[in-house]
Amino acid sequence: MIGFFMLRGWDAGYDVPSLGALFDEDFRGFGLMALTVELSKVICLLRGATQVMYKAHPDNIPSRSAARLGFTEAGVDPVTQHLIYRLDLHKRQPAATANDDAR
């Protein structure tokens, strides 16, 4: 396995799902996160979601590609201090590319 992703929150009643992803360091930089975001967008749209949320620890260097993938900063979680990003699914986004993943 080189990585995985999940969309969670629907089963707990949240309208905005949270995207989580983890990839083996040897496979970063090949566009897997861009592909994951595109697939997540399709799944979310099919389920009627209008946004996707993504949280990341401030020291998480790969998460800095969130803006290039269409996410905008939406604040800081007061409990965990993680950065919160949101992606508006109805706003036209530039297509993500393999170069958008951080190594």
N, C-alpha and C positions, 0 to 999 in steps of 0.2 A: 504494500500500500504506500502510495506517495503522498496522500493527503485525504482530507474529507471536508465537507461543509454541511451546515445545517441551517434551516430556517425554523426558528422556534418562537413560541408565544401564542400561536393560534389555539392550542389545546388549553391554554390558561385564560382564554378570552380576550387577548390583546388584538386590536385591529391592525397594528403595525408590527410585523414580524421582525425578529432580530436575526441578522446573518452572523454566523460564526464559521470560521474557516481556519484550517491548519494544514500547512504543507511542509514536507521534509525540506530542509535547507538546501539539499542537493538539487531540488527541482524548482527552486524559486527563480524567477526571471524568465520563465518560459510561457507566460501568459495564462497560467492556471487561475489566478485570481480574477483576471479580466473575464475569462470564460465562466467562472463561477458566478460573477456578478450578473453577466448576461443571462445565464440559466436561471438564477434567482429572480431576476426581473420577470421572466416569462412565467415562472411558477406563481409569483405574487400576483401578477396581473390576472392569471387564470382563476385565482382564488378571490379576486376582488379587492386586493390591497391597493392602496394609493401611495404608500411609502414603504421603505425598508430602513431599518435602523442597524447601525453597526457600532459596537463599542470596542475601544482598544486602550490598552495601557499606554500612558504617555511615552514610555521608553520603547515601545514596539515600533522599530524602524520600518518594517514592511507595511505597517498600517498607514504610513505617510502617503501611500499611493491612493488613499481613499478619495482625495479631491480629484485626481486625474481620472478616476473611475466614475465620477459624477456625484459623489457624496459631498455634502456641505457640513461644516462643523455646526453642531446644534447645542453645544454646552458640555458640561462636565457632570458626571454622576456624583451626587453629593456623598454617597456612601463609599464607593470604590475609588473615586477620583479618576475613573476611566474617561477618556474623551468620547463624546457621543457624536456620531455622524448620521445624517439622514439623506436618503435618496428619494426624491419626488419622482414617482413612476410616470406621471403625466407630463412632466417637463421634458422637452426634447433634449437628449444627451448626445454628445459626440460618441461615436463608436470607440470602444476600448480596444487597445492593441496589446500585443505581447510585450512591447516595450514599457507598458504602464506598470508592470509588476516590479516591485523593488527586489533587488538581490540581497 
